[in-house]
Amino acid sequence: MTLNESLEEYAKGYEEQLESLRDQAKVLLAAAKDSNNLTPAETTLKAHYDEIVALLADKDATKAAADGLIQEVPGYITAVENERKSTTNKT
């Protein structure tokens, strides 16, 4: 395996992780009670979802940008899920 092939595989791993996070966020955002009046957690997730979409479309995206989203977005997904569980438990 050449260095170039290793780098391509490495980038593919990041791309797959970002696509997975994008898909999870998309499902959660689609299930929002009111897409025009998102909760604070949903608003944060939406902003990061938009960043993921832009990063995946950017041929010159950096590893640092991908790393940041891969580290942050799971927490935002969890925040939305927890927010919905607490709302469901109150009703």
PAKOLNU-769470 format. One record per residue: x, y, z of N, C-alpha, C, CB in turn. Coordinates in steps of 0.05 Angstrom, whole numbers, padded with zeros to 5 digits, always signed. Glycine has a CB too. Layout:
<recs>
XYZXYZXYZXYZ/...
</recs>
This chain:
<recs>
+00017-00024+00000+00000+00000+00000+00018+00025+00000-00019+00000+00025/+00012+00044-00017+00027+00068-00019+00017+00088+00001+00026+00080-00047/+00033+00109+00006+00025+00130+00024-00001+00143+00014+00047+00151+00027/-00003+00147-00011-00027+00160-00023-00052+00143-00018-00023+00164-00053/-00049+00116-00021-00072+00098-00015-00079+00099+00014-00065+00069-00023/-00059+00101+00032-00065+00102+00061-00080+00128+00067-00038+00101+00077/-00071+00150+00055-00085+00176+00060-00113+00175+00050-00069+00198+00046/-00118+00162+00027-00145+00160+00016-00163+00144+00035-00144+00148-00012/-00152+00122+00045-00168+00106+00064-00174+00121+00089-00153+00080+00071/-00155+00136+00099-00158+00153+00123-00180+00173+00118-00131+00167+00130/-00179+00187+00095-00199+00207+00089-00227+00194+00086-00192+00221+00063/-00228+00170+00075-00253+00156+00072-00265+00149+00099-00249+00129+00056/-00248+00143+00118-00258+00138+00146-00271+00162+00157-00236+00129+00164/-00259+00186+00154-00271+00211+00163-00297+00216+00149-00251+00234+00159/-00297+00212+00123-00321+00217+00107-00344+00199+00117-00316+00212+00077/-00338+00174+00122-00359+00155+00131-00370+00164+00159-00348+00127+00133/-00352+00173+00176-00361+00182+00203-00378+00207+00200-00337+00188+00221/-00370+00225+00183-00386+00250+00179-00413+00243+00167-00371+00270+00162/-00413+00225+00147-00439+00217+00135-00457+00205+00155-00434+00198+00111/-00447+00188+00173-00463+00175+00193-00475+00196+00212-00446+00155+00209/-00458+00215+00221-00468+00237+00238-00489+00254+00224-00445+00254+00248/-00483+00260+00199-00503+00275+00183-00530+00261+00182-00492+00280+00154/-00529+00235+00176-00554+00220+00174-00569+00219+00201-00548+00192+00164/-00554+00215+00223-00567+00215+00249-00580+00242+00256-00547+00207+00271/-00565+00263+00250-00576+00290+00255-00600+00296+00238-00554+00311+00250/-00599+00287+00213-00621+00292+00194-00647+00279+00204-00614+00282+00166/-00644+00255+00214-00668+00240+00225-00679+00255+00249-00660+00211+00233/-00662+00263+00267-00671+00278+00291-00684+00304+00284-00648+00282+00310/-00672+00319+00265-00683+00345+00258-00709+00342+00242-00662+00360+00241/-00712+00321+00227-00737+00316+00212-00759+00310+00232-00733+00293+00192/-00753+00299+00255-00773+00292+00275-00779+00314+00295-00764+00267+00290/-00767+00338+00290-00773+00361+00308-00802+00367+00307-00755+00385+00299/-00813+00375+00330-00842+00381+00332-00849+00405+00314-00850+00387+00361/-00831+00425+00313-00836+00449+00297-00810+00457+00284-00849+00472+00314/-00807+00452+00258-00782+00458+00245-00777+00488+00243-00781+00446+00217/-00797+00504+00247-00794+00533+00247-00789+00545+00274-00818+00546+00235/-00790+00528+00295-00786+00537+00322-00770+00515+00337-00813+00544+00337/-00745+00511+00330-00729+00490+00342-00722+00497+00371-00704+00486+00325/-00718+00476+00386-00708+00480+00414-00679+00488+00412-00712+00453+00431/-00668+00498+00435-00639+00505+00434-00621+00482+00426-00631+00516+00462/-00626+00458+00435-00610+00435+00428-00613+00429+00398-00618+00410+00445/-00637+00430+00388-00642+00425+00360-00628+00447+00343-00672+00424+00354/-00629+00472+00352-00616+00493+00337-00586+00489+00335-00622+00520+00350/-00574+00481+00357-00545+00475+00357-00539+00452+00338-00535+00469+00385/-00555+00431+00340-00551+00408+00322-00555+00416+00293-00571+00385+00329/-00574+00432+00287-00579+00441+00259-00555+00456+00248-00605+00459+00258/-00544+00474+00265-00521+00489+00256-00497+00471+00249-00512+00510+00278/-00493+00450+00266-00471+00432+00261-00478+00413+00238-00465+00416+00287/-00503+00406+00235-00511+00390+00212-00504+00405+00186-00542+00384+00213/-00511+00431+00186-00504+00447+00162-00474+00448+00157-00515+00476+00166/-00458+00449+00179-00429+00448+00176-00420+00422+00164-00415+00453+00203/-00432+00400+00172-00424+00374+00162-00430+00373+00132-00439+00351+00177/-00454+00381+00124-00462+00381+00096-00442+00397+00080-00491+00392+00093/-00435+00421+00089-00416+00438+00075-00388+00425+00074-00414+00466+00088/-00380+00413+00096-00353+00401+00096-00352+00377+00077-00347+00391+00125/-00373+00361+00076-00373+00338+00058-00372+00347+00028-00398+00321+00063/-00383+00371+00023-00383+00381-00005-00357+00396-00012-00407+00401-00008/-00341+00402+00008-00316+00417+00004-00293+00398-00002-00310+00434+00029/-00283+00400-00026-00261+00383-00035-00235+00390-00020-00256+00385-00065/-00234+00414-00009-00210+00423+00005-00213+00423+00036-00202+00450-00004/-00232+00407+00045-00238+00406+00074-00213+00397+00089-00262+00388+00080/-00210+00407+00113-00186+00400+00129-00193+00378+00149-00175+00424+00143/-00172+00363+00157-00175+00343+00177-00184+00355+00204-00148+00328+00181/-00173+00379+00210-00181+00392+00235-00210+00398+00236-00164+00418+00238/-00221+00407+00214-00250+00413+00213-00266+00388+00217-00258+00427+00186/-00258+00367+00204-00272+00341+00207-00270+00331+00235-00261+00320+00187/-00246+00332+00246-00241+00323+00274-00260+00337+00293-00212+00327+00282/-00261+00364+00290-00278+00379+00308-00307+00370+00307-00276+00408+00301/-00318+00367+00284-00346+00358+00281-00349+00329+00291-00355+00360+00252/-00331+00312+00285-00333+00284+00294-00333+00282+00324-00310+00267+00282/-00318+00300+00337-00317+00300+00366-00341+00314+00379-00292+00314+00376/-00352+00335+00366-00373+00351+00378-00401+00341+00373-00371+00379+00368/-00406+00333+00349-00434+00327+00341-00447+00304+00356-00434+00320+00311/-00433+00283+00363-00446+00262+00380-00459+00273+00405-00427+00240+00386/-00445+00292+00418-00456+00305+00442-00482+00321+00436-00435+00323+00454/-00482+00334+00413-00506+00349+00405-00530+00330+00399-00500+00367+00381/-00523+00308+00387-00544+00288+00381-00555+00277+00407-00532+00264+00364/-00538+00271+00426-00546+00261+00452-00563+00283+00467-00522+00254+00469/-00555+00308+00464-00570+00329+00477-00599+00331+00467-00556+00356+00473/-00602+00328+00441-00629+00329+00429-00645+00304+00439-00628+00329+00398/-00633+00281+00438-00646+00257+00447-00655+00259+00476-00628+00232+00443/-00637+00269+00493-00643+00272+00522-00665+00293+00526-00618+00280+00538/-00664+00314+00511-00684+00335+00513-00712+00324+00506-00677+00359+00494/-00713+00307+00486-00738+00295+00478-00748+00275+00498-00736+00282+00450/-00730+00260+00510-00738+00241+00531-00749+00256+00555-00714+00224+00540/-00736+00278+00563-00746+00293+00586-00773+00306+00580-00726+00314+00595/-00777+00315+00555-00803+00327+00547-00824+00306+00547-00800+00340+00519/-00818+00282+00537-00837+00260+00535-00845+00251+00563-00825+00236+00520/-00826+00250+00582-00831+00242+00609-00849+00261+00624-00806+00238+00624/-00849+00287+00615-00865+00307+00629-00894+00307+00620-00853+00334+00624/-00899+00295+00597-00927+00296+00587-00942+00272+00596-00927+00297+00556/
</recs>
